[in-house]
Amino acid sequence: MNWDAFDFKLLIVFDAIMRERHVTRAGERLGLSQSAVSHALQRLRRALGDELFVRGPDGMAPTPRAVELAEPVRRALAEIEGALNQDRFDPAISTASFRLVLNNTAAVVLAAPIAGWIGSRAPALSLHMSPSGTVRVDDLLDRGDVDLAIVGAGRVEGERFAAATLIRDGFAVVARRGHPALAEPLTYERLAGLSHLVVSSTGDDVGFLDAALSRRGLPPRRVAMAAPFLSAAPILAGSDLVAVMAERIARTLATVHPVACRPLPPDPDLPVTRSVLVWARRVERHPGHAWLRRQVVDCARSLAGGPSLDM
């Protein structure tokens, strides 16, 4: 390739099409017409000797060569943007927009503190928070569709990502206020005799409780119902069911719903759940992104049991 004649602005067009998988939407992202994007794509195809994107039922599907180029191009563009914007991020006046996805633990425990923390330090900054749910968070981070993610440990992995642990937590039993099971200290024998609600959307595996019961020669839980997280507290408040969930979620629910919680009885094999802040390494030096990461970590640290950093 003749690099002297190569127009590096074409890489910006490539990155936009890779993100949007659509020529028109890529143009809207860049402020260009559809014809201008199409023309740039044709030039890029000729320069690289590859089709790069093939039109299909779901938009522009990248070729293997395009997939191979996507991450290096995105990393290079982020490095250039960070270098050009060095020392230009002022949170007091910034109108930048950032996107953050959260698991249920973070949505319950951290979302409100983060909103207040960021709002007091960057009043004109826009922060869009949405649930992580069942989406492919690694894909969202790779495409730049989200800037940060707070997810369960192990959900997003790979050398292209960095992480900081925000929350370490145990588990607790939640039931309606006045439930007889919470009137006395909990035992595994009592837990084995209760009817349980399984919270189906937290992503926390509480099968360890059946293992703890089995080690004591007790039968497994009787799972009477499964329900999504948003309906768990109302169901528990209006029934004799109990649920096992992360302790910080349990304590937060007990402040806003007529439910109460108690830690699980001691057991050396009880697990600890972790929620981690994850980001793509390619944006680590972007001043605005770096500032936001520090704020999220500092906010989490300000809460009880602050984080250790695994970066």
C-alpha positions in Angstrom: 0.0 0.0 0.0 1.2 3.5 -0.8 0.9 5.1 2.7 1.9 8.5 1.3 -1.4 8.6 -0.6 -3.6 7.0 2.0 -6.3 9.2 3.5 -6.4 8.3 7.2 -9.8 10.0 7.6 -11.1 6.9 5.9 -10.4 4.9 9.0 -12.9 7.1 10.9 -15.5 6.1 8.3 -14.5 2.4 8.6 -14.9 2.6 12.4 -18.4 4.2 12.1 -19.6 1.6 9.7 -18.1 -1.1 11.9 -20.0 0.3 14.9 -23.3 0.9 13.1 -23.3 -1.9 10.5 -25.2 0.6 8.4 -24.1 3.2 5.9 -26.8 5.7 6.6 -26.4 5.5 10.4 -22.7 5.7 10.0 -23.2 8.9 8.1 -25.5 10.3 10.8 -22.9 9.5 13.4 -20.2 11.4 11.4 -22.4 14.2 10.1 -21.9 13.0 6.5 -24.3 12.1 3.7 -25.0 8.5 2.7 -23.3 9.1 -0.6 -20.2 10.5 1.1 -19.9 7.5 3.3 -20.4 5.1 0.4 -17.8 6.9 -1.6 -15.3 6.8 1.3 -16.0 3.0 1.7 -15.3 2.4 -2.0 -11.9 4.3 -1.6 -11.1 2.2 1.4 -12.0 -1.0 -0.4 -9.6 -0.1 -3.2 -6.8 0.9 -0.8 -7.0 -2.3 1.2 -8.0 -4.7 -1.5 -10.9 -6.1 0.4 -14.7 -5.7 0.3 -14.7 -5.0 4.1 -18.5 -4.9 4.4 -21.1 -7.0 2.5 -24.7 -6.0 2.4 -27.0 -8.5 4.2 -30.4 -8.9 5.8 -29.1 -7.3 9.1 -27.1 -4.5 7.5 -23.5 -4.3 6.5 -21.7 -7.6 7.6 -18.0 -7.2 8.1 -15.6 -9.5 6.2 -12.9 -11.4 8.1 -10.4 -8.7 7.1 -12.7 -6.0 8.6 -13.1 -7.9 11.8 -9.3 -8.2 12.0 -8.9 -4.5 11.5 -11.6 -3.3 13.8 -9.9 -3.4 17.2 -6.5 -2.0 16.0 -8.3 0.8 14.2 -10.5 1.6 17.1 -7.5 1.6 19.5 -5.5 3.9 17.3 -8.4 6.4 16.9 -8.9 6.4 20.7 -5.2 7.0 21.3 -5.2 9.9 18.8 -8.4 11.4 20.3 -6.9 11.1 23.8 -3.6 12.7 22.7 -5.5 15.6 21.0 -7.7 16.1 24.0 -5.0 15.8 26.6 -5.6 18.1 29.6 -8.8 19.5 28.0 -11.4 17.7 30.1 -12.8 20.1 32.7 -15.6 18.3 34.6 -17.0 21.6 35.9 -18.0 22.7 32.4 -17.9 19.5 30.3 -21.0 18.6 28.3 -19.7 15.2 27.4 -22.0 12.1 27.4 -21.0 8.7 28.8 -22.9 5.4 28.9 -22.8 3.0 31.7 -24.4 -0.5 32.0 -25.1 -1.9 35.4 -26.0 -5.3 36.9 -28.8 -5.5 39.5 -26.4 -5.2 42.4 -25.0 -1.9 41.0 -28.4 -0.7 40.0 -29.7 -1.1 43.6 -26.5 -0.2 45.6 -24.5 2.2 43.4 -26.7 3.9 40.8 -28.1 6.6 43.2 -24.7 7.4 44.8 -23.0 7.6 41.4 -25.7 9.9 40.1 -25.3 12.2 43.1 -21.5 12.0 43.0 -21.1 12.8 39.3 -23.9 15.4 39.3 -22.2 17.4 42.1 -18.8 17.4 40.3 -19.9 17.6 36.6 -23.3 19.3 36.5 -23.4 19.6 32.7 -22.2 16.1 32.0 -24.7 13.5 30.7 -24.5 10.0 32.2 -26.8 7.4 30.7 -27.3 4.3 32.9 -29.0 1.1 31.6 -29.3 -2.5 32.8 -26.7 -5.0 31.6 -29.4 -7.7 31.5 -28.5 -10.5 29.0 -26.7 -8.3 26.5 -23.2 -9.0 25.3 -21.4 -6.4 27.4 -18.0 -7.2 25.8 -19.5 -6.4 22.3 -20.9 -3.1 23.6 -17.5 -2.1 25.0 -15.7 -3.3 21.9 -18.0 -1.2 19.6 -17.8 1.8 21.9 -21.6 1.7 22.5 -21.0 1.9 26.2 -18.1 3.4 28.1 -18.1 1.5 31.3 -19.8 -1.6 32.7 -20.5 -2.8 36.2 -21.0 -6.5 36.0 -20.4 -9.7 37.9 -16.8 -10.8 38.1 -15.9 -13.1 35.2 -18.7 -11.9 32.9 -16.3 -9.8 30.7 -12.8 -11.1 30.3 -9.9 -10.7 27.9 -6.6 -8.7 27.7 -8.3 -5.9 25.9 -10.3 -5.1 29.0 -9.3 -3.7 32.4 -11.3 -4.0 35.6 -11.6 -2.7 39.2 -13.5 -4.5 41.9 -16.2 -2.2 43.3 -18.3 -4.4 45.5 -17.5 -7.6 47.5 -20.5 -9.1 49.1 -21.9 -12.1 51.0 -25.5 -13.4 50.9 -28.5 -12.9 53.1 -32.0 -14.3 53.5 -34.9 -11.9 52.8 -38.5 -12.3 54.0 -41.4 -10.2 54.9 -41.2 -8.2 58.1 -42.5 -10.3 61.0 -41.8 -13.6 59.2 -41.3 -16.2 62.0 -38.1 -17.5 60.3 -36.4 -14.2 61.1 -37.6 -14.0 64.7 -34.8 -16.3 65.9 -31.2 -16.9 64.7 -31.2 -18.6 61.3 -30.0 -22.2 61.1 -29.6 -24.4 58.0 -32.2 -26.8 59.5 -34.7 -24.0 59.5 -33.8 -22.9 56.0 -34.4 -26.4 54.7 -37.9 -26.3 56.0 -38.9 -23.0 54.3 -40.4 -22.3 50.9 -38.0 -20.4 48.7 -38.3 -17.8 46.0 -35.6 -17.9 43.3 -34.7 -14.5 41.9 -34.2 -15.3 38.3 -32.6 -12.2 36.9 -29.7 -11.3 39.3 -27.3 -13.7 37.8 -26.2 -14.9 41.2 -26.0 -18.6 41.6 -27.3 -19.6 45.0 -27.0 -23.3 44.4 -24.3 -23.2 47.1 -27.1 -23.2 49.7 -28.2 -26.7 48.6 -24.6 -27.9 48.9 -24.5 -26.4 52.4 -27.7 -28.2 53.3 -26.5 -31.5 51.8 -23.3 -31.3 53.9 -25.5 -31.3 56.9 -27.6 -34.3 55.7 -30.6 -32.0 55.0 -32.8 -32.0 51.9 -32.4 -29.3 49.2 -34.5 -26.1 49.3 -38.1 -26.3 48.2 -38.3 -23.8 45.4 -41.9 -22.7 45.4 -41.5 -19.8 42.9 -39.1 -18.1 40.5 -39.6 -14.4 39.6 -37.6 -11.5 38.1 -35.7 -9.2 40.4 -38.1 -6.2 40.1 -41.0 -8.3 41.5 -39.1 -10.1 44.2 -39.6 -7.6 47.0 -43.4 -7.3 46.5 -43.7 -11.1 46.3 -41.7 -11.6 49.5 -43.6 -8.8 51.3 -46.9 -10.4 50.6 -46.1 -14.1 51.2 -44.2 -16.5 53.5 -41.6 -17.2 50.9 -37.9 -16.4 51.6 -35.1 -15.6 49.1 -31.4 -15.7 49.2 -29.6 -12.8 47.5 -26.6 -10.6 47.8 -26.5 -8.9 51.2 -26.1 -5.3 50.0 -29.2 -5.7 47.7 -31.1 -7.3 50.6 -30.2 -4.5 53.0 -31.2 -1.9 50.4 -34.5 -3.6 49.7 -35.2 -3.6 53.4 -35.0 0.2 53.5 -37.7 0.7 50.8 -39.9 -2.4 51.1 -41.7 -4.1 54.0 -39.1 -6.9 54.1 -36.3 -7.7 56.5 -33.0 -9.6 56.0 -30.6 -11.7 58.0 -27.1 -12.9 57.0 -26.8 -16.6 56.2 -25.6 -18.8 59.1 -21.8 -19.2 59.2 -20.2 -21.7 56.8 -16.6 -21.8 55.7 -17.7 -22.5 52.1 -20.0 -19.6 51.6 -19.0 -17.7 48.5 -18.4 -14.0 48.0 -19.9 -12.2 45.1 -18.0 -9.4 43.3 -19.2 -6.6 41.0 -16.5 -5.1 38.9 -16.1 -2.0 36.8 -14.9 -2.9 33.3 -13.7 -0.8 30.4 -11.8 -1.2 27.2 -8.1 -0.6 27.5 -8.0 1.4 24.3 -9.7 4.3 26.0 -7.7 4.3 29.2 -5.8 7.5 28.3 -8.8 9.4 27.2 -9.0 12.2 29.9 -12.7 12.3 30.2 -13.0 8.5 30.5 -10.2 8.4 33.0 -11.9 11.0 35.1 -15.2 9.1 35.1 -13.5 5.9 36.1 -11.9 7.5 39.0 -15.2 9.0 40.1 -17.0 5.7 40.0 -14.2 4.0 42.0 -14.0 6.8 44.5 -17.8 6.7 44.9 -17.8 3.0 45.6 -14.9 3.4 48.0 -16.8 6.0 49.9 -19.5 3.4 50.7 -19.0 0.7 53.4 -16.5 -1.9 52.4 -14.9 0.0 49.5 -13.1 -1.6 46.6 -9.7 -3.0 45.9 -8.4 -2.2 42.5 -7.5 -4.9 40.0 -6.2 -2.7 37.2 
